[in-house]
Structures are given as C-alpha cells and as structure tokens.
Amino acid sequence: MKTMIKKFLKKPHTHWQSYKNLFQITVFKYLVTWFAIVPFFALLLKNMPQEFKIDILHTKIEYSFNFGLPFSWQLLWFSSLSFVIAYVLYLIFCPSFIRKYNSFKDYIAMMHSPRWVIWESKNIFNKKMDVDKFYKRISTKKYVEEIDLSSFESLKKEYNENKKEDSEEFKDFGVIIEEKQTKLYFKYNNKAFGLGMPIIINNNEDEVQTRIVEKELYWEVFGRYSASFPKIRMTILGLLSLSTILFIIVLVQNIYNGFLLLLN
C-alpha cells in the first residue's frame, strides 16, 4: 500500500504546482465565501419559520413565502469546510518558490542574475529537499566539479572566520561570492563539490551556456520543491476529493428540486 501511495504521489497532478492552479480558479473561491457566510445566516434565520403568509393591504389575498433551499446547505458548508482546510494547508506547506514561480518564464521575468539560482540551489540543501536526487541530477548533467576535501575545509574555515554577523555559518555547504561566479560548495558522500554560476569559459562568461544551465538548475530546484511534503499533499488531495463529492451531491439536489418546481 505504501509503495502504491508513493507511486501515486510522484505523478505531476499531485504536485504543488497543480494545487496552485486549482486554488486560483475563481469559482472555487466562492466555497470560501460560503464557508464564511453560512454560519451567520443560519444563526439569523434559526428561529424563523420556514413558511409564513402575508395579507396584502387587508385584501384577504395571502401570499406564502418559503425560506427553504433546494439543496442541503449543511452539505455545501461541509464541502466548503473541506476546501478551506485544504487551502490553509496549501498556504502553510506549499514552498514559496512554487507559489512565486509557475514557470521558468516567470523566473526570468523577475530579472534575476544568473547567480541567483545558486542561492535557490543552496536552499535545497538547507531545507533538505531530496538532496540525493538533486545531487544525482546536477552531477549527471556535469554541472558540478569535484574539489579536494582539504580545499573545501580551507574555504569553509576562511569563510566562517570572515563572515558577517547576519551570514549563515558554512557547515557542510555554503555559498561564496567570487569575482566571476557565485559558487555553492557542498559535501556529499565524503566528497566535496562546487556548483557555480554564471558559466565561465576561457575566463569569460558564456551567455548561451549560462542561460541553458540556469534553466536546467531552475527546473531541478522546482522539481525538488514540487514533490515535497508528500503526506500533506495526500491530505490536501483527500480533502479536495471530499469537497468535490459533497459539491456534486448538492448540485444534483439543486437540479432535481429545480425540475420538480418547474413541473409543479
């Protein structure tokens, strides 16, 4: 069962970016509104009879008014509740990287320097977002270079001795800003590596290669974030499924009762 769930959660439609698109659909936002207003009106109409008659200007012509709804407001409220809980979980756990950038086009539109993707890569290590897979991908694409462990330790020591008060301590990984590159240095399986941007060839920046690598690194970071917190994503999927089922029941009730009113 656990294996089946893991395979299911690896599918793109369960990743964070899919939920982002869903929660941006305007019609679903009305469920949040319904969740907020129903308790107010339920309390307001609590002691009001479902039907009452009005004598118009003492003409003895009576009009009957019925305050009943053609569907179960309780079911619709529980549908809204499930949706709101799912939305709150999304706001709490969905990585800010996913909420901010829906595509590489969005990332480029922010006019980031090619060096910025190194800081985003550092966050993968900092937040422990499937570091094994991230390393395997960037290593396979030959974006990292192995360095001596002694050189790594020297860099770490020098950085920690000269770092500013508000800078993070260089431990098993850290970012160092150099003249022509910003580099992420990290240890993995008792080896040390460096990942730098922009791409320098013959002591000059290669803009074409830099843009290619920047795009590839963006999607690797995006992929690690999009598949994070699998249990929370499963919970959100369950809540949204429940919300949808309840909403469909209410919709069927509404259509059915509408036809009954037309036939009568």
C-alpha positions in Angstrom: 0.0 0.0 0.0 2.8 2.4 0.9 4.5 1.7 -2.4 1.3 2.4 -4.3 0.8 5.7 -2.5 4.4 6.8 -3.2 4.0 6.0 -6.9 0.7 7.9 -7.0 2.3 11.0 -5.3 5.1 11.0 -7.9 2.5 11.8 -10.6 2.6 15.5 -11.7 -1.1 16.1 -11.0 -0.5 15.6 -7.2 2.5 18.1 -7.1 2.3 21.5 -5.6 2.0 23.4 -8.9 -1.2 21.5 -9.7 -2.8 22.7 -6.4 -1.6 26.2 -7.1 -3.5 26.3 -10.4 -6.6 24.8 -8.8 -6.7 27.2 -5.9 -6.5 30.1 -8.4 -9.8 29.1 -10.1 -12.3 31.8 -9.3 -15.4 29.5 -8.9 -13.7 27.5 -6.1 -13.1 30.7 -4.2 -16.8 31.0 -3.7 -16.6 28.0 -1.4 -14.5 30.1 0.9 -17.2 32.8 0.8 -20.0 30.2 1.5 -18.0 28.8 4.4 -17.8 32.3 5.9 -21.4 33.5 5.5 -23.4 30.3 6.2 -23.0 30.3 10.0 -24.1 34.0 10.1 -27.3 33.4 8.1 -28.0 30.1 9.9 -27.9 31.9 13.2 -30.0 34.8 11.8 -32.8 32.5 10.5 -32.6 30.0 13.3 -36.0 30.9 14.9 -37.7 32.0 11.7 -40.5 29.7 10.4 -39.8 28.0 7.0 -43.1 29.4 5.7 -45.3 32.4 6.5 -48.1 34.2 4.9 -48.7 37.9 4.2 -52.1 39.6 3.9 -51.6 42.4 1.3 -53.3 45.6 2.4 -56.1 43.7 4.2 -57.4 42.4 0.8 -57.5 38.9 2.2 -55.2 37.9 -0.6 -52.5 36.0 1.0 -49.0 35.3 -0.3 -46.9 32.4 1.0 -43.2 32.7 1.3 -40.9 29.7 1.8 -37.3 30.2 3.0 -36.3 26.6 2.3 -33.3 25.9 0.0 -33.5 23.5 -3.0 -30.3 21.8 -1.6 -28.7 20.9 1.7 -26.8 23.9 2.9 -25.2 21.7 5.5 -23.6 19.5 2.8 -22.4 22.6 0.9 -20.9 24.0 4.1 -19.0 20.8 4.8 -17.8 20.9 1.2 -16.6 24.5 1.8 -15.0 23.4 5.1 -13.0 20.7 3.4 -11.9 23.1 0.7 -10.9 25.8 3.3 -8.8 23.3 5.3 -7.1 22.1 2.1 -6.4 25.7 1.2 -5.0 26.6 4.6 -2.7 23.5 4.4 -1.6 24.7 0.9 -0.8 28.2 2.2 1.3 26.8 5.1 3.2 24.0 3.4 3.4 24.9 -0.3 7.0 26.1 -0.9 7.3 29.8 -1.6 9.4 29.0 -4.7 6.4 27.2 -6.3 3.9 30.0 -5.3 6.2 32.6 -6.7 7.3 31.0 -10.0 4.9 28.9 -12.0 7.5 28.5 -14.9 11.0 29.5 -15.9 9.3 32.4 -17.8 8.0 33.7 -14.5 11.5 33.3 -13.0 13.2 35.2 -15.9 10.6 37.9 -15.7 11.9 38.7 -12.2 15.2 39.8 -13.8 17.3 37.6 -11.5 21.1 37.5 -12.1 22.3 34.0 -13.2 24.0 33.9 -9.8 20.6 33.9 -8.0 19.9 30.3 -9.0 22.9 29.2 -6.8 21.2 30.6 -3.7 18.0 28.7 -4.7 20.1 25.6 -5.0 21.6 26.2 -1.6 18.0 26.2 -0.1 17.6 22.6 -1.4 20.4 21.6 0.9 19.3 24.0 3.7 15.7 22.6 3.7 16.8 19.0 2.9 14.5 18.8 -0.1 15.5 15.4 -1.6 19.2 16.3 -1.7 20.1 12.9 -3.0 18.1 13.3 -6.2 19.2 16.9 -6.6 22.9 15.9 -6.4 22.4 12.9 -8.8 20.7 15.2 -11.4 23.3 18.0 -11.4 26.1 15.6 -11.2 24.8 13.6 -14.2 24.5 16.8 -16.2 28.1 17.6 -15.2 27.2 21.0 -13.6 29.4 20.3 -10.5 33.1 19.9 -10.2 34.8 17.9 -7.6 37.4 19.6 -5.4 39.8 18.4 -2.8 38.5 18.0 0.7 41.4 20.0 2.1 40.5 22.9 -0.2 36.9 22.6 0.9 37.8 22.8 4.6 40.1 25.7 3.9 37.3 27.6 2.1 34.9 26.8 5.0 37.4 27.9 7.6 38.2 31.2 5.8 34.5 32.0 5.3 33.5 31.3 8.9 36.4 33.5 10.2 35.4 36.4 8.0 31.6 36.1 7.7 29.3 38.9 8.7 27.1 38.7 11.8 23.9 38.1 9.8 25.5 35.5 7.5 24.8 31.8 7.8 27.6 29.6 9.1 29.3 27.5 6.4 29.0 23.8 7.6 28.7 21.0 5.1 27.6 23.5 2.4 27.8 27.2 1.8 27.7 29.9 -0.8 30.8 32.0 -1.6 30.6 35.0 -3.9 33.7 35.1 -6.1 34.8 37.7 -8.7 33.3 36.0 -11.7 31.0 33.4 -10.1 28.8 32.7 -7.2 29.5 29.2 -6.0 27.8 26.7 -3.9 30.3 24.4 -2.1 29.0 21.2 -0.5 30.0 17.8 0.8 28.3 14.7 -0.4 29.3 11.1 0.4 32.6 12.3 1.9 33.5 14.2 -1.3 33.5 17.9 -1.9 31.9 19.7 -4.9 31.4 23.2 -6.3 28.4 24.4 -8.4 29.0 27.9 -9.9 27.1 30.4 -12.0 27.5 32.0 -14.5 29.3 29.6 -16.7 32.9 30.8 -17.3 34.8 29.6 -20.4 38.3 31.0 -21.3 37.9 33.4 -18.3 34.8 35.0 -19.8 31.1 34.4 -19.2 29.4 32.2 -21.9 25.9 33.7 -22.1 24.4 30.9 -24.1 25.7 28.1 -21.8 24.8 30.2 -18.8 21.2 30.5 -19.9 20.9 26.8 -20.6 22.4 25.8 -17.2 20.3 28.4 -15.4 17.1 27.0 -16.9 18.1 23.4 -16.1 19.0 24.3 -12.5 15.7 26.2 -12.1 13.8 23.1 -13.1 15.8 20.9 -10.8 15.1 23.2 -7.9 11.4 23.4 -9.0 11.2 19.6 -9.2 12.5 19.1 -5.7 10.1 21.6 -4.2 7.1 20.4 -6.2 7.4 16.9 -4.8 8.0 17.9 -1.2 5.7 17.1 1.8 4.0 14.1 0.2 1.8 13.3 3.3 0.5 16.9 3.3 -0.2 16.7 -0.5 -2.1 13.5 0.0 -4.2 15.1 2.8 -5.0 18.0 0.5 -6.0 15.7 -2.3 -8.3 13.8 0.1 -9.9 17.0 1.3 -10.4 18.3 -2.2 -11.9 15.0 -3.3 -14.4 15.1 -0.3 -15.2 18.7 -1.1 -15.9 17.8 -4.8 -18.1 14.8 -3.9 -20.2 16.9 -1.5 -20.5 19.7 -4.0 -21.7 17.3 -6.7 -24.4 15.9 -4.3 -25.5 19.5 -3.7 -25.5 20.3 -7.4 -27.6 17.2 -8.1 -30.1 18.2 -5.3 -30.3 21.7 -6.8 -31.0 20.4 -10.3 -33.5 17.8 -9.1 -35.5 20.2 -7.0 -35.4 22.8 -9.8 -37.0 20.3 -12.2 -39.7 19.5 -9.5 -40.6 23.2 -9.2 -40.8 23.6 -12.9 -43.1 20.5 -13.3 -45.3 21.8 -10.5 
